[in-house]
């Protein structure tokens, strides 16, 4: 049984991305090494950091970027890196499984062991974020992994907007929550408001309601895919268990952002707040419906 950690140095990495896998992977590895040198034991890279965010447009050719987990072109490299540095790496990738495709994440423990695979639950579909064209809805359920440095709960990008994701991960015993992401500007003509403050506040709410640390890793830079251009707004951050942002990068900074989490203090605070004690799950049946009435089969 893994003893609960009292403190943890956590790092989220912010980086720009090109259309060259080797370039992206090499820079990601360099950032992981820098984070480990700064004392980080758990290190989070952004969502789908291996290539441009191809989901801006719908093109059959981009399915060629997907690979099976077994024999994957770079996951083994990061397993070796995790083993060498003694760090935990939750790692985002584009997965092909038979005829299905998923936006997935593997958790690599500090000895290089693959602890499991998570497939993104909530798949967005909108201008500039055409993910339903590429990804099947995740079928793994939410995942929490017991690592050498605590129990990690991870959602992927669009998952970060859903309080149900955060709650499910915490109920499964997560010590803290992580969200790799790729988010930025919307195409012209999109009326929905979207900015980094709104994005951060959604996750700060999860931190408050679950009395848990939350970290998010985003990309930066301008990417042109097909006839669309998006600029990713960065602002990767770490929030404490009261929802305060305790560390944050700007919109152009690249590299690791590291902060020490006091997990023992967070556990005590969480118990005292009573959010989990006072829950009434027997009254939450409407959450199992789309219309508030009809339960899904």
C-alpha positions in Angstrom: 0.0 0.0 0.0 1.3 3.4 -1.0 1.7 5.8 2.0 0.0 9.1 1.4 2.5 11.8 0.6 2.6 14.9 2.9 4.1 17.2 0.3 4.8 17.0 -3.4 6.7 19.1 -6.0 4.4 19.4 -9.0 5.3 20.9 -12.4 3.0 21.8 -15.3 4.8 22.5 -18.6 3.8 25.1 -21.1 5.2 24.9 -24.7 4.7 25.8 -28.3 4.1 23.0 -30.8 5.2 22.5 -34.4 4.2 20.0 -37.1 7.4 17.9 -36.5 7.0 15.1 -34.0 10.7 14.8 -33.2 11.0 18.5 -32.5 8.1 18.5 -30.2 9.1 15.3 -28.3 12.7 16.6 -28.0 11.6 19.9 -26.5 9.1 18.2 -24.2 11.9 15.9 -22.9 14.1 18.9 -22.3 11.3 20.6 -20.4 10.8 17.5 -18.3 14.5 17.4 -17.5 14.4 21.1 -16.4 11.3 20.4 -14.2 13.0 17.4 -12.6 16.2 19.5 -12.0 14.0 22.0 -10.2 12.7 19.2 -7.9 9.4 18.3 -9.5 8.3 14.7 -8.9 5.1 14.8 -11.0 5.3 16.6 -14.3 2.4 17.3 -16.7 2.8 18.1 -20.4 0.0 19.7 -22.5 -2.6 17.9 -24.4 -1.6 16.3 -27.7 1.8 18.0 -27.6 3.2 15.7 -30.3 1.8 17.8 -33.2 -0.2 20.9 -34.1 -3.8 20.9 -32.8 -5.1 19.3 -35.9 -8.7 19.3 -34.6 -9.1 22.9 -36.0 -10.3 21.3 -39.2 -11.8 18.0 -40.4 -9.2 16.2 -42.6 -8.9 12.4 -43.2 -5.1 12.7 -43.4 -4.8 13.6 -39.7 -6.0 10.2 -38.6 -2.5 9.1 -39.7 -1.1 10.8 -36.5 -2.8 8.2 -34.3 -0.9 5.1 -33.0 -1.7 2.1 -30.9 -0.5 2.2 -27.3 1.6 -1.0 -27.9 4.7 0.0 -29.8 3.9 3.7 -29.7 6.5 5.9 -31.3 7.3 8.0 -28.2 5.7 6.6 -25.1 8.5 4.2 -24.6 11.0 7.1 -24.7 9.1 8.8 -21.9 9.0 5.6 -19.9 12.8 5.5 -20.0 12.9 9.2 -19.1 10.6 8.7 -16.1 12.8 5.8 -14.9 16.0 7.8 -15.4 14.7 10.9 -13.5 12.5 9.2 -11.0 9.4 11.2 -12.0 5.8 10.5 -12.7 4.6 11.5 -16.2 0.9 11.6 -17.1 1.3 11.7 -20.9 -1.3 12.7 -23.6 -1.4 11.1 -27.0 -3.6 10.3 -30.0 -4.6 6.6 -29.7 -5.7 4.2 -32.4 -7.3 1.0 -31.1 -8.6 -1.2 -33.9 -11.0 0.9 -35.9 -11.5 3.4 -33.0 -9.6 6.6 -32.2 -9.3 8.2 -28.9 -7.8 11.3 -27.2 -5.9 9.4 -24.5 -3.5 9.7 -21.7 -1.2 7.1 -20.0 0.2 7.5 -16.6 3.9 6.5 -16.3 5.1 5.9 -12.8 8.6 6.9 -11.5 10.0 3.5 -12.3 8.8 3.7 -15.9 5.8 1.4 -15.4 2.6 2.1 -17.4 -0.1 2.3 -14.7 -3.0 2.6 -17.1 -4.7 4.3 -20.0 -7.5 7.0 -19.8 -9.6 7.9 -22.8 -11.1 11.4 -22.8 -14.7 11.4 -21.7 -16.1 14.7 -22.9 -15.5 15.3 -26.6 -16.2 18.9 -27.9 -17.6 19.8 -31.3 -17.4 23.4 -32.4 -15.6 25.8 -34.7 -11.9 25.3 -34.4 -12.4 22.3 -32.0 -13.8 19.6 -34.2 -12.9 16.7 -31.9 -16.0 14.6 -32.5 -14.7 14.0 -36.1 -11.5 12.5 -34.8 -12.2 10.9 -31.4 -14.6 8.3 -30.1 -16.1 9.1 -26.7 -13.9 7.6 -24.0 -14.9 4.2 -22.7 -12.5 3.8 -19.7 -14.4 5.8 -17.1 -12.5 8.2 -14.9 -9.1 7.0 -13.7 -7.1 7.6 -10.5 -3.6 6.1 -10.3 -1.6 5.4 -7.2 1.9 6.5 -8.1 5.1 6.6 -6.1 4.2 10.3 -5.4 0.6 10.2 -4.5 -2.8 9.4 -6.1 -3.2 11.3 -9.4 -6.6 12.1 -11.0 -6.4 13.4 -14.6 -9.0 14.7 -17.0 -8.2 15.9 -20.5 -9.0 19.5 -21.7 -12.9 19.6 -22.3 -13.2 17.3 -19.2 -11.9 20.3 -17.2 -15.2 22.2 -17.6 -17.3 19.5 -15.9 -17.6 19.5 -12.1 -18.7 15.8 -12.4 -15.3 14.9 -13.7 -13.5 16.5 -10.7 -15.9 15.1 -8.2 -15.6 11.5 -9.6 -11.9 11.7 -9.5 -11.9 12.9 -5.9 -14.4 10.3 -4.9 -12.0 7.7 -6.4 -9.3 8.9 -4.0 -7.3 11.5 -6.0 -4.9 13.6 -3.9 -4.9 16.3 -6.6 -6.3 17.0 -10.1 -4.4 17.6 -13.4 -5.7 18.7 -16.8 -3.5 18.7 -19.9 -5.2 21.1 -22.4 -5.0 22.8 -25.8 -7.1 25.9 -25.8 -7.0 29.4 -27.1 -8.7 31.8 -29.6 -11.9 31.0 -31.4 -12.4 31.4 -35.1 -14.0 34.6 -36.4 -17.7 34.8 -35.9 -17.9 32.6 -32.9 -20.2 34.3 -30.3 -19.4 32.1 -27.3 -17.1 34.0 -24.9 -13.8 32.3 -24.2 -10.7 33.6 -22.4 -8.1 32.3 -20.1 -9.8 33.8 -17.0 -13.0 32.0 -17.6 -11.0 28.8 -18.3 -9.1 29.2 -15.1 -12.1 30.0 -13.0 -13.9 26.7 -14.0 -11.0 24.7 -12.6 -10.6 27.0 -9.6 -14.2 26.1 -8.8 -13.2 22.4 -8.8 -10.4 23.3 -6.4 -12.8 25.0 -4.0 -15.6 22.4 -4.2 -13.2 19.5 -3.7 -10.7 21.2 -1.4 -8.0 20.0 -3.8 -5.0 21.3 -5.6 -5.5 21.7 -9.4 -2.9 22.0 -12.2 -3.4 22.7 -15.9 -0.8 22.6 -18.7 -1.6 24.5 -21.9 0.2 25.2 -25.2 1.2 28.6 -26.5 1.9 30.2 -29.9 0.0 30.5 -33.2 -0.8 27.4 -35.3 -2.1 27.3 -38.8 -4.0 24.1 -39.8 -5.8 24.0 -43.1 -7.5 27.4 -43.6 -7.8 28.2 -39.8 -5.4 29.9 -37.4 -5.6 29.7 -33.7 -3.4 31.4 -31.0 -3.2 29.4 -27.8 -3.3 31.6 -24.7 -1.0 29.7 -22.3 -1.7 30.8 -18.7 -0.9 27.3 -17.4 -1.4 27.5 -13.6 -1.6 25.8 -10.3 -4.4 26.5 -7.8 -4.4 25.5 -4.1 -7.1 23.7 -2.2 -8.9 27.0 -1.6 -9.0 27.9 -5.3 -6.3 30.5 -5.2 -3.9 30.6 -8.1 -0.5 30.1 -6.5 1.6 29.9 -9.6 0.9 30.9 -13.2 2.7 31.5 -16.5 1.8 34.2 -19.1 0.7 33.9 -22.7 4.1 33.5 -24.2 6.3 31.9 -21.5 7.6 28.4 -22.3 8.9 25.8 -19.8 7.9 24.2 -16.5 6.0 25.9 -13.7 6.7 24.2 -10.4 5.1 24.5 -6.9 5.2 22.5 -3.7 1.8 21.0 -2.7 1.0 20.5 0.9 -1.1 17.4 0.6 -1.3 16.7 4.3 -2.7 20.2 4.9 -5.2 19.8 2.0 -6.5 16.5 3.4 -7.1 18.1 6.8 -8.8 21.1 5.3 -10.9 18.9 3.0 -12.2 16.8 6.0 -13.0 20.0 7.9 -14.9 21.6 5.1 -17.3 18.7 5.0 -18.1 18.9 1.3 -17.8 15.1 1.1 -19.4 14.4 4.5 -22.5 16.4 3.6 -23.1 15.1 0.1 -26.6 13.6 -0.7 -25.9 11.2 -3.6 -29.3 9.5 -3.2 -30.9 12.8 -4.3 -28.7 13.3 -7.4 -30.6 11.0 -9.7 -31.3 13.8 -12.2 -27.5 13.9 -12.9 -27.9 10.6 -14.6 -30.2 12.1 -17.2 -30.0 14.5 -20.1 -33.3 16.2 -19.7 -33.6 16.0 -15.9 -36.2 13.2 -16.0 -35.4 10.3 -18.3 -32.6 8.0 -17.1 -30.3 6.7 -19.8 -30.1 3.0 -20.3 
